[in-house]
Amino acid sequence: MSWRRLTLVLATRAVIRPKLAVDLLRVGWRFRRRGWYGHPPFVPLPPLAYVQWRMYTAYGDESATPPARDVERYARWVGKHSG
């Protein structure tokens, strides 16, 4: 699955389940690059090196794309453990 497809799948699930949408937004905000507002494209995206490291430590391949169910499970976990 590509990152674009993963985003589409998660967005579709988030529309169906608003609580998941909140949890996914929370995760996205946690992963944002510091100072994102001062550099183009002015979108709170994580640094590529960080994403590659996370994929390597989770899946053994820095170019892996996580399954939607893994991202959803992590987002729900973050939602339960955020204060």
Backbone hydrogen bonds, N-H to C=O, Kabsch-Sander energy under -0.5 kcal/mol:
donor,donor_aa,acceptor,acceptor_aa,energy
6,L,2,S,-2.6
7,T,3,W,-2.4
8,L,4,R,-2.1
9,V,5,R,-2.8
10,L,6,L,-2.7
11,A,7,T,-2.5
12,T,8,L,-2.3
13,R,9,V,-2.3
14,A,10,L,-2.3
15,V,11,A,-1.9
16,I,12,T,-1.6
17,R,13,R,-2.2
20,L,17,R,-0.9
21,A,17,R,-1.5
22,V,18,P,-2.0
23,D,19,K,-2.2
24,L,20,L,-2.9
25,L,21,A,-2.3
26,R,22,V,-2.3
27,V,23,D,-2.2
28,G,24,L,-2.7
29,W,25,L,-2.4
30,R,26,R,-1.9
31,F,27,V,-1.7
32,R,28,G,-0.5
32,R,29,W,-0.8
33,R,45,L,-1.8
36,W,33,R,-1.4
38,G,35,G,-2.0
39,H,36,W,-1.2
42,F,39,H,-2.4
45,L,43,V,-2.7
51,V,47,P,-2.0
52,Q,48,L,-2.8
53,W,49,A,-2.1
54,R,50,Y,-2.6
55,M,51,V,-2.5
56,Y,52,Q,-2.3
57,T,53,W,-2.7
58,A,54,R,-1.9
59,Y,55,M,-2.9
60,G,55,M,-0.5
60,G,56,Y,-1.8
61,D,55,M,-1.0
64,A,61,D,-1.9
70,D,67,P,-0.7
71,V,67,P,-1.7
72,E,68,A,-2.7
73,R,69,R,-2.4
74,Y,70,D,-2.4
75,A,71,V,-2.6
76,R,72,E,-2.5
77,W,73,R,-2.1
78,V,74,Y,-2.6
79,G,75,A,-2.4
80,K,76,R,-1.9
81,H,77,W,-1.5
82,S,78,V,-0.5
82,S,79,G,-0.6
